Structure formats: C-alpha cells, structure tokens
Amino acid sequence: MSKTRPLTILMRSLRQRCPACGRGRVFDGWLAVRDECEECGLTFNRGPGFYLGAVYFNYGVTALVTVIVFFTLYLGFGYAIESIVWPLFGFCLVFPLLFHRIARSLWLGFDELFDPHAKSEPSAEDNA
C-alpha cells in the first residue's frame, strides 16, 4: 500500500492530478491521458486495457446515483414511475460521459494506492 494517505489520493484524483505528487495534470485534452506526470515522472499509461477498470467506477457511480434518486423520488416524494424513468434514462446517457475523466483519474489513484509504481526512468535517448 502507498505511503500517501488514501484521502489525499482521493482528493488528487477528484482534481484530476497526479496521485503521487498532486501537481501534474493527468489529462491532455478531453480524453487523452498523458503518458507520465510532467512534475514527478510517474507513468500514467500503464499498458493496454489498464483503464478498463475505470468503466466499473463510472458504471457504479451512475447506477448508485440512479437508484438513490429513483427511490427517493418514488418512495419519498410520491412521484409516478412514468415521470421518473425518462429523466433518469437521460441522466444515464449523459452522466457517464461527463464523469469519464474523473472515473479514469479515480482508477489511476486506486491503482497507485494499492500498487505504487516507480517513477519513469529516463531512456537512453534522453541521456544522449
């Protein structure tokens, strides 16, 4: 487990910053994850399929919010199911797109917390 406190890594992930140093930006554009942190050199792209786990974060948060809102409106406020379903359907289409970057950043932070990676080593080309 990482020496960095879990709450610190969570806050860095929510701000979409490097989970190791908290200064470097994780994203370069809307979808592109940087190869490494420009501040500390931590590798962000750790191989094909690494960010597949971010799909679980995204799906889990979307499902949790949808279920909580549905039951709160239906049981707590007495709204008809017909008036709840379509807005929640729209939410389920839009929210994952908006939450995509945070889900990836959370996945990177989760991985760094439980399996800390060493900073990138300079290549032979960088030294030449």
C-alpha positions, 0 to 999 in steps of 0.5 A: 500500500502507498505511503500517501494517505488514501484521502489525499489520493482521493482528493488528487484524483477528484482534481484530476492530478497526479496521485503521487505528487498532486501537481501534474495534470493527468489529462491532455485534452478531453480524453487523452491521458498523458503518458507520465506526470510532467512534475514527478515522472510517474507513468500514467499509461500503464499498458493496454486495457489498464483503464478498463477498470475505470468503466466499473467506477463510472458504471457504479457511480451512475447506477448508485446515483440512479437508484438513490434518486429513483427511490427517493423520488418514488418512495419519498416524494410520491412521484409516478414511475412514468415521470421518473424513468425518462429523466433518469434514462437521460441522466444515464446517457449523459452522466457517464460521459461527463464523469469519464475523466474523473472515473479514469483519474479515480482508477489511476489513484486506486491503482497507485494506492494499492500498487505504487509504481516507480517513477519513469526512468529516463531512456537512453535517448534522453541521456544522449 
